[in-house]
């Protein structure tokens, strides 16, 4: 099992005629999925072999990016800042991988994650600032959810924020960085207390700006925090929850 990251230019020549094998940037295969981003396209192996919509025919001559493979691993999340690509890989050693967008695909650095098998690491990046946030867990086989702030300058986090004891559950989309890189938001759940909590952090210092919690202990349903996002300056947030009857 391995993961492949491919960086392509977004100014792609689109063929007006049906594609042939030579027209494609890569073989049409259910083992690949392309995600269009502002600065390129990430192609990630799909180990489940799920069907997908065939890609738009692309001219191979338009591709001038890089490709990086890491094994054993399964890709879990990705983000792009002005000059860097950030991704997380799940395997025997969960990790965050940082690349220079204008590089040759060699990682700038790899930061280990101790999230363990029960919680996969996830990363989000600021689109207009050199800032990324890693969501994992403070402990290989247990421990509360943790947020680590990174820049491209160091493989050591600038700071870390750990949720209170008992907040050991989360989902990969529960991490966000504002476009300007000023605010980081992260969410976690305490199954024992039946509370979901979102924390908003100053991206530079790690100081807690505010928190948002919702208690479902009296609810006839289990409520899960599924995803969140921030406005460009981090002043507003969108929170998505899922309700499942007990």
Buried (B, 14 or more C-beta within 10 A) or exposed (E): EBBBBBBBEEEBEEBEEEBEEEBBBBEEEEBBBBEEBEBBBBBBBBEEEEEBEEBEBBBEEBBEBBBBEBEEBBBBBBBBBBBBBBBBBBBEEBBBBBBBBEBEBEBBBBBEBBBBEEBBBBBBBBBEBBBBBBBBBBBEEEBBBBBBBBBBEEBEBBBEBBBEEBBBBBBBBBBBBBBBBBBBBBBBBBEEBBBBBBBBBBBBEBEEBEEBEBEBEEEEEBBBBBBBBBEBEBEEBEBBBEEEEE
